[in-house]
């Protein structure tokens, strides 16, 4: 598989979250504002995940959309990247 034929390489995005603020994590992967929803999911049957945190903190949010700890990264992207030929 040539480099141009490979699917995208995934990596989580580090964000600053504010305590008590509502966020919408993109589940569809179409948002241009990753990892957050921008409404691109319309007519896909997929909806964003609403979440908030009790404390202001830095967090790594998933972009591969395969995490078991949504919206937080659990490292699943590493396996996906290896399967797609990335070291």
C-alpha positions as CSV (number, residue, x, y, z in Angstrom):
1,X,0.0,0.0,0.0
2,X,1.5,3.3,-1.0
3,X,1.5,6.3,1.4
4,X,-1.2,8.1,-0.7
5,X,-3.5,5.0,-0.4
6,X,-3.3,4.8,3.4
7,X,-6.2,5.9,5.6
8,X,-5.5,8.9,7.8
9,X,-3.2,8.4,10.8
10,X,-5.0,9.1,14.1
11,X,-3.8,10.9,17.2
12,X,-5.8,12.3,20.1
13,X,-6.2,16.0,20.5
14,X,-5.2,17.7,23.8
15,X,-7.8,20.3,24.9
16,X,-8.4,22.5,28.0
17,X,-11.8,21.7,29.5
18,X,-13.6,24.1,31.8
19,X,-15.5,22.8,34.8
20,X,-19.3,22.9,34.4
21,X,-19.2,23.8,30.7
22,X,-21.1,21.5,28.2
23,X,-19.2,20.1,25.3
24,X,-20.2,18.1,22.3
25,X,-17.8,15.4,21.1
26,X,-18.0,14.5,17.5
27,X,-18.9,10.8,17.0
28,X,-19.2,10.8,13.2
29,X,-15.7,11.9,12.3
30,X,-17.0,14.5,9.8
31,X,-16.5,17.6,11.9
32,X,-14.0,20.2,10.7
33,X,-13.7,21.2,14.4
34,X,-12.3,17.9,15.8
35,X,-12.7,16.6,18.4
36,X,-15.8,18.7,18.8
37,X,-19.1,18.6,16.8
38,X,-19.7,21.3,14.2
39,X,-23.1,19.9,13.0
40,X,-21.7,17.9,10.1
41,X,-23.4,14.8,11.3
42,X,-26.8,16.0,10.1
43,X,-28.6,13.3,8.1
44,X,-26.1,10.6,9.2
45,X,-28.1,9.1,12.0
46,X,-25.1,9.8,14.3
47,X,-25.4,12.3,17.1
48,X,-22.6,14.0,19.2
49,X,-21.9,13.0,22.7
50,X,-22.7,15.7,25.2
51,X,-20.4,15.8,28.2
52,X,-19.0,18.0,31.0
53,X,-16.4,17.8,33.6
54,X,-16.5,18.7,37.3
55,X,-13.0,20.2,37.2
56,X,-11.1,22.4,34.8
57,X,-8.4,20.2,33.3
58,X,-6.3,19.3,30.3
59,X,-7.6,16.1,28.5
60,X,-6.8,14.0,25.5
61,X,-9.9,13.5,23.4
62,X,-10.3,10.7,20.9
63,X,-10.3,11.4,17.2
64,X,-10.3,7.7,15.8
65,X,-13.8,7.3,17.3
66,X,-13.1,3.7,18.5
67,X,-12.3,4.5,22.2
68,X,-14.1,2.6,24.9
69,X,-13.9,5.7,27.1
70,X,-15.6,8.3,25.0
71,X,-14.9,11.1,24.6
72,X,-11.5,10.4,26.2
73,X,-8.6,8.6,24.3
74,X,-7.9,5.1,25.5
75,X,-5.0,4.4,23.1
76,X,-7.1,2.5,20.6
77,X,-5.7,4.7,17.8
78,X,-2.3,3.0,18.2
79,X,-3.7,-0.4,17.1
80,X,-5.6,1.2,14.2
81,X,-2.5,3.1,13.1
82,X,-0.4,-0.2,13.2
83,X,-3.1,-2.1,11.2
84,X,-3.0,0.7,8.6
85,X,0.8,0.4,8.2
86,X,1.9,3.2,10.5
87,X,4.7,2.4,12.9
